[in-house]
Amino acid sequence: MPGSADRGYGAPEGETDAERRRRRARFLRDLAEARALRDRVQPRRVKTARLRHAMRMRTFRW
């Protein structure tokens, strides 16, 4: 189909920019909610990840 190469993978035919932004915002909200749920369910893993990230940031050379 000509002209459809610039659309994102899996984007519906005839989707407007506003619809795409709404769909993307919903996806990002769901992703943040899933991450928050995972953080509540696995607090030990989150704590070690936070400590690991802090150590990486301390040892990083600018």
Backbone torsions as a table, in degrees:
resi	resn	phi	psi	omega
1	MET	NA	124.2	179.4
2	PRO	-71.2	140.1	177.4
3	GLY	86.4	-7.5	-178.1
4	SER	-94.2	-1.2	-177.8
5	ALA	-70.1	-26.5	-177.7
6	ASP	-85.8	-6.8	176.4
7	ARG	-77.5	153.8	179.2
8	GLY	-70.1	161.6	178.8
9	TYR	-63.3	128.6	176.8
10	GLY	80.1	6.3	179.7
11	ALA	-74.9	135.2	-179.9
12	PRO	-64.8	154.8	179.3
13	GLU	-66.9	134.3	176.3
14	GLY	74.4	20.3	-179.7
15	GLU	-77.0	133.6	179.5
16	THR	-85.2	166.8	178.4
17	ASP	-61.9	-39.6	179.9
18	ALA	-62.4	-42.4	178.4
19	GLU	-64.6	-40.0	179.5
20	ARG	-64.5	-41.3	178.6
21	ARG	-64.7	-40.9	177.7
22	ARG	-62.5	-43.2	179.5
23	ARG	-63.8	-40.8	179.1
24	ARG	-66.6	-41.9	178.5
25	ALA	-62.4	-41.6	178.0
26	ARG	-62.9	-42.5	178.9
27	PHE	-61.6	-44.6	-178.6
28	LEU	-66.5	-35.6	176.0
29	ARG	-63.9	-45.1	179.4
30	ASP	-63.0	-39.4	179.1
31	LEU	-64.6	-43.9	178.3
32	ALA	-63.6	-39.2	178.5
33	GLU	-65.0	-41.4	178.9
34	ALA	-65.2	-40.1	177.5
35	ARG	-64.9	-41.3	178.4
36	ALA	-62.8	-41.4	178.1
37	LEU	-63.1	-44.0	178.8
38	ARG	-61.7	-39.2	179.7
39	ASP	-65.2	-36.3	178.0
40	ARG	-71.4	-35.3	-175.9
41	VAL	-78.9	-32.0	-176.6
42	GLN	-124.0	66.5	-175.1
43	PRO	-63.7	-32.9	-178.1
44	ARG	-66.3	-43.0	179.1
45	ARG	-63.2	-39.1	179.8
46	VAL	-66.0	-41.5	-179.7
47	LYS	-63.6	-45.0	-179.7
48	THR	-66.6	-36.5	177.3
49	ALA	-64.6	-40.5	178.9
50	ARG	-64.7	-42.9	178.4
51	LEU	-65.6	-40.9	177.8
52	ARG	-62.2	-42.1	179.0
53	HIS	-65.0	-41.6	179.0
54	ALA	-62.2	-41.3	178.6
55	MET	-64.1	-42.3	177.4
56	ARG	-60.3	-42.3	-178.1
57	MET	-68.8	-34.5	178.8
58	ARG	-69.2	-34.3	-175.4
59	THR	-92.2	-2.2	-179.1
60	PHE	-75.1	134.3	177.3
61	ARG	-95.7	126.5	179.3
62	TRP	-81.4	NA	NA
